[in-house]
Amino acid sequence: MSRSRFVLVPLVIVTIAALAVSRGLAADKPPQASFMLGKFRPLQAGIEYERPEMTDVAKCRVQVDRKKGQSGWMVVGPSGQILRRFLDTNGDSLVDQWRYFRNGVEVYRDIDGNHNGKVDQARWLNTGGSRWGIDSNEDGRIDSWKRISAEEVSRVAVEALIGRDVALLQTLLVTRNDTTALGIEAGLAKRMLAAVSDPATKLAQVPPLAAGTRWIRFDCSQPGLIPADEGKASVDIEVYESALAIVNTGKNSGLVQIGELVRVGSTWKLTAIPRPLAGDTVQVTAGGLLLQPVPSTITTAASGISPGMQKLLDQLRQLDNAPPGPTAPRDAIGKYHASRSDVLAGLARTASTPSERDQWTRQLIDNLAALVQSATWPEGLVRLDSEKKRLRQQSPRSPLLPFTAYRHLLAHYSHSLQTATDQAGQSKAQQRWLVDLGRFIDDYPQAEDTPEATWQLATAHEFASRTDQARTWYTRLARRHGRTPAGQRAAGALARLDLKGKPLLLTGKGLANTTIRSDSFRGKVLLVVYWATWCKPCTEELPALQLLYQQYRSRGLEILGVNLDLDRTTVPTFVSAHRVTWPHLHEPGGLDSRLARQFGILSLPTMILVNQQGNVVTTQATITELKTEVPKLLGIKTADSP
């Protein structure tokens, strides 16, 4: 087993006699804490566990750790918190579990599951996550996942993009075994497998993520359920559509398009290769293979269906049942999608009712856009342009024209990013995207996609610190589309942008189901912190917030948390494990909840500082700013600070 990726004495020779409670080793002569803390590190990279400062190592102690069926040593920190546990769980006097803790809670463990002296499993636990990786060949790299959440798939996908790690990415991609386990319809399964085939080549075509990029959080709406009777699979399947990962590139926030994820048992799998999105805007591929509309393919003639229509339906069924395989030549893939698009266009022309024509046209346009955005068939962009021109000539007042124009805009932007050879090319594509969004909004002010287009344009400006432009677009969105979800978010964003110097009124239910009001803290300096358990920066900044609270609470500082987890299931455990003592508001819905919409919260953590009079001082407080601003508001000179 290779040890080149971590510093560790060979696990195969670390016995309980040398490292734990040996029958021949007196319990009053344990190993030194400096040895235990200095020699052993997690096998997997990126684990956030507690590592005492050198000055505190001497204050740590090692004690016997013996429970039913297991024995070993426990390393305890200066404050009595558990730092490490090294255990023999099968009584063979060999260490087979190496456990690592943070704030007294276990966050990761290496496991020798077959007791041959080599690690073959890795588990992320509690506040460290819920991953369970399998290293079947015991080479120090995860080969597959026994358990992994959709959120953690996005995190590992970002790690794979940063390291250009094809093998790691492969562990996240849907496989033939997965499609078989779900009973995915044969034609659909072939298309899914084709989309993730040859990941090395596809990854080479993906723009790189800068070194030092960090995953921040998973961003997506709630998962959808595709029932078995829809015909796509033999069982009900859960699917996330158009998921994103928000990342930090060092200076700015960025986005990675994760795409569609499908649940397979206790794991989530990708149905497409993830790719970074360049620039300030949020532009994602619409839908995915699993959530595309079901073609109304009919195997036998039905009442009211013309022979011509029936022939086209049969052709579509045949095409869907025999897509090109993963290794098919590019020209064969192009020929297949051209033929399928011809059939969909024919169905739209042949349909007997306006609603059926609308349905088939939308399916054609959505399919073409998805093919271009996923780089499966870039030539589909020409077909999209042709459909847009046809509709403009034949049906200029049809809702299908803006529907098609918007998807053509999305596809063109995606294709421009895919073909850009340098940063200048990506910047040019970005600028055109912003111009095209504005033109679309002006040309089609009442189209069904206009609220979303306006929201994308407004948030792009705010993320780029162009506050005046963001305010203009938020205002337009809130006034013209106030009843839409995007319009409601825009109204909240405007309220947030105008909060400085005004009273803050925030009210809701706490974790104990009692009503909490921000104005009840009048007379105190109040820091309102929007956070979530899945938000890594929130957890990273927590110790600094706790120190600030300890320093200034007695002088008049209070903190009110606003938790934006989808539900509150894990929140009390997190709060208890991290010893967070201030109150928290929570309502179901996460970033779509009332608490988030009220001020159009875009990212976490968001911290709003309020003075003793109840007026907002800043809506974008940072830890560094708080260290000077809080004592200033409390009338404490820096030299007088505790």
Buried (B, 14 or more C-beta within 10 A) or exposed (E): BEEEEBEBEEBBEBBBBEBBBBEEBEEEEBBEBBBBBEEBBBBBEEBBBBBBEEEBBEEBBBEEBBEEEBBBBBBBBBEEBBBBBBBBBEEEBBBBBBBBBBBBBBBBBBBBBEEEBBBBBBBBBBBBBBBBBBBEEBBBBBBBBEBBBBBBBBBBBBBBBBBBBBEBBBBBBBBEEBBEBBEBBEBBBBBBBBBBBEBEEBBEEBBEBEEEBBBBBBBBEEBEEBEEEEEBBEEEBBBBBBBBBBBBBEEEEBBBBBBBBBBBEEBBBBBBBBBBBBBBBBBBBBBBBBBBEEBBBBEEBEEEBEEEBBBBBBBBBEBBEEBBEEEBEEEEBBEBBBBBBBBBBBBBEBBEEEEBBBBBBBBBBBBBBBBBBBBBBBBBBEBBBEBBEEBEEEEEEBBBBBBBBBBBBBBBBBBBBBEBEEEEBBEEBBEBBBEBBBEBBEEBEEBEBBBBBBBBBBBBBBBBEBEEBBBBBBBBBBEBBEEBBBBBBBBBBBBBBEBBEEEBEBEBBBBEEEEBEBEEBBEBBBBBBBBBBBBBBBBEBBEEBBEBBEBBBEBBBBBBBBBBBBEBEBBEEBBEBBEBEBBBBBBEBBBBBEBBBBBBBBBBBBBBBBBBEBEBBBBEBEBEBBBEBBBEBBEBEEEEBE
